[in-house]
Amino acid sequence: MATRTSEAQWEGNLRDGAGKLKLGSGALECAYSFASRFEGGKGSNPEELIAAAHASCFSMALSAMLSQAGHAPKRVHTTAKVHIEKVGDGFEITKIELITEAEIPGIDDAAFQKIAGEAKVGCPVSKALAAVPLITLDAKLV
């Protein structure tokens, strides 16, 4: 199977330093900083990248599981919200919210909710993030 690579460089101290990150595919190269991570400044941050990874992985897993159950989706759109909070002397990711809307012909809500719940637990990124205390799912058919 595939091995994916990204890289990051940081220069300076935590508060005033700056970093650059680059995806191995070349699809993204951007700056990150203390301000972009904790104060809404310009640039990306690790939590935003985790959110993108989780939203895309969950959408793909849900699509695959729906298709395997005979309900090919027209569209699955997922937003992931990663919460980082001060805990003790450091910071922790304390919660991830997955919010998904899916357009799937011929499925009832109960079957959709069951498959969505299985996708939340089964997608590879969810498994990798199992140490996060709370991962929620709000799934809606549209």
N, C-alpha and C positions, 0 to 999 in steps of 0.2 A: 504494500500500500504506500501511499504518498507520505512524505515528510515535508512539512511546511516550515519556512524560516522567515523570521523578521529580525530586524536589528534596531538598536537604539543606542544613542550616545548622549551622555550628560556632561556638561561642563560647568564648574562652579559649585557654590554651596546650594543647599536646598532652596532657600527663600529667593535668592537673586540669580541663581544659575538658569541655564536653559538647555533644552535637549532637542534632538531631531530623531525621528523614527522613520523607518522605511520598511515596507512590506517586501518580502522576497520576490513577489511577482512584479514589483514595480508599479502596481496599481495605485499606491498611495505613498507619499513622502510628505511629512509635515513636522511642524515644530510642536513642542510641548513644554510646559513650564509649571512652576508652583501656581501661578495665577490662573493658567488654563485648567488646572486640576481642582483647585480649591476656591477660586474667586471669580469664576466666570470670564477669565481673560481669553484672549485669542489663542487659537491652537487647539490641539487635541489633548487627550489624556488616556491613561490606561483603562479607566472605567468606561469611557465612550467606546473604546475598541472592544472591550468585553461585551458591552451591550450589542454592538454590531454583530459580533460573532454569535452571540446567543440568539438574537432575533433571526439571523439568517439560517442557523442550524435548526432551530425549532421549526421555522417555516418549511424547510426541506423535509425534515422528519415527519411533520404532520402531513404534508403532501404525499409522501411515500406511503405512510400508514393508511391514509384515506384511499389511495389508489389500490393498495393491496386488499382493502375491504370492499372494493367494487364501487367506490365513490370518487371518481376522478375530479379533483377540484378545478374550478375555473381560475380562482385567485385565492391566495393566502397572503395577508399583510400582517406583519407582527412588529410591534414596538417593544423594546426592552428598556426598562429603566433600572439602572444600577445605582444603588444608594451606598455612599461611602460616608462613614461617621467617625468622629473621634471616640475612641474606646480606650480608656486608661491613658497610657502614655503614647499611644499610636493611633493608627487609623485602621478600620476594617470595613470590608463590604458586608453590610448587614442585611441587605434585602435586594432581591431582583424581582421586578414585576414584568411579566410577559402579558401583553395585551394584543390579542389577535382577532382579526375579522376574516372570515372565509366565505367565499361564494362556492357552494357545493350543491349541484343539482341532485335532488332525490334523496337527501339524508334528513332524518329527523334530529332534533336537538339533543335528545338523550344519547343517540349513537355518536353524534359529533362530539359531545362533551367527554364521552368515554375515550374515544380515540385521541382527542386533544390532551387529556390527562396522561395517557400512555406516552404520547410524544414528548410531553414536558419532562417526564422521568427518563425516557429512553434516548433522547438526542445526545450525541457525544459531548456537546458542550455542557449540557445540564449535568451529565455524569462528572465531568471535569470540575464543575463548580459545586459539587455536593457539599463542600464545607461551608457554603453560605447558609446562615441560619434559616432564612426564609426565602423561598422562591414561590411566587404566586402566579396564577393563571386566570385571566379574564378572557374567555373565548366566546365569540358571538358569530352566529350565522347571519349573513347579509344577503 
